[in-house]
Amino acid sequence: MADEVKSQPTGQTEGLGGYQHMRRIVLAVLIVVLFCALLFGQSSFPPNTPVHESIEMFGVLLIFLGIVGRLWSTLYIGGRKSAEVVTGGPYSITRNPLYVFSTVAAAGVGAQIGSFSGIILFALLCAGAFHIVILREERYLKELLGAPYAAYLAAVPRFFPNLRLYQEGDTGSFKPRLLLNTLLDGLVFLVALPAFELIDGMQQSGMLPVWFTLP
C-alpha cells in the first residue's frame, strides 16, 4: 500500500505524486548505474558455458516475473475513487509489492552478467535505494490515512512478502491507462537483454575492457 494509494483530493494527490515520481527517478538511476557496472564487469563463468547461460536464462525469468508482478500490483491499486487502504491481492502480503517486483526484475538484470553475485548485488542495491523512498512514503501516508493505515502497518510486512497473509480482496475500478503506464515502465528492464548481449560481444572482442569479475 505504501507505493500507491487510491485517488485523493487534489492537494493530497500532488503530495503522493511526488513520491511516485521519486520512485520512477530512483528506478531510472538504478538502471543507469547497473548498466554502467555491467559495461566493465564480467562473470567468472566463461560466456556460452552451461552455468553462464543458465544464470542468464534465470535472470530473464526474474525480469518477466517482475514485470507481471508490477502489473498485478497496479491492477489492485490503480484507478481507485476514494481514500482508503488497499489490502487485497499483493498488498495483503507486502505493503510495497511494486518495489518488491521491481527488485526482482533488477535481480534479473544483474543475472545478465552470468553471475550469481550479480543477482544478489543488484537486488540489494535496488532494495536499499527503495527502502529510503518507502520510509518517506510511510511517514506521509500515516498522516494521510490515519488509523486504518496504522493498523495495516502492524499487520502486513513492509517488504518481504508473507504468503500466509494472502487475501484476494477487491481490485476496485480499473483504468487501462494506469496498467499501460506500469507496463511501459517495466519494459525498461527488457532493454537489458539485447544491451548486455552486445556488451558480452564487445568484451570478448576486446573492444571493452574488463575491470572486475564476479563469481
Sequence and secondary structure as in RCSB ss.txt:
>XXXX:A:sequence
MADEVKSQPTGQTEGLGGYQHMRRIVLAVLIVVLFCALLFGQSSFPPNTPVHESIEMFGVLLIFLGIVGRLWSTL
YIGGRKSAEVVTGGPYSITRNPLYVFSTVAAAGVGAQIGSFSGIILFALLCAGAFHIVILREERYLKELLGAPYA
AYLAAVPRFFPNLRLYQEGDTGSFKPRLLLNTLLDGLVFLVALPAFELIDGMQQSGMLPVWFTLP
>XXXX:A:secstr
 TT  S   HHHHHHHHHHHHHHHHHHHHHHHHHHHHHHSEEESS TTSHHHHHHHHHHHHHHHHHHHHHHHHHH
HHTT  S     SGGGGT S HHHHHHHHHHHHHHGGGS HHHHHHHHHHHHHHHHHHHHHHHHHHHHHH HHHH
HHHHHS SSS  GGG       S  HHHHHHHHHHHGGGGGHHHHHHHHHHHHHHTSS   EEE 
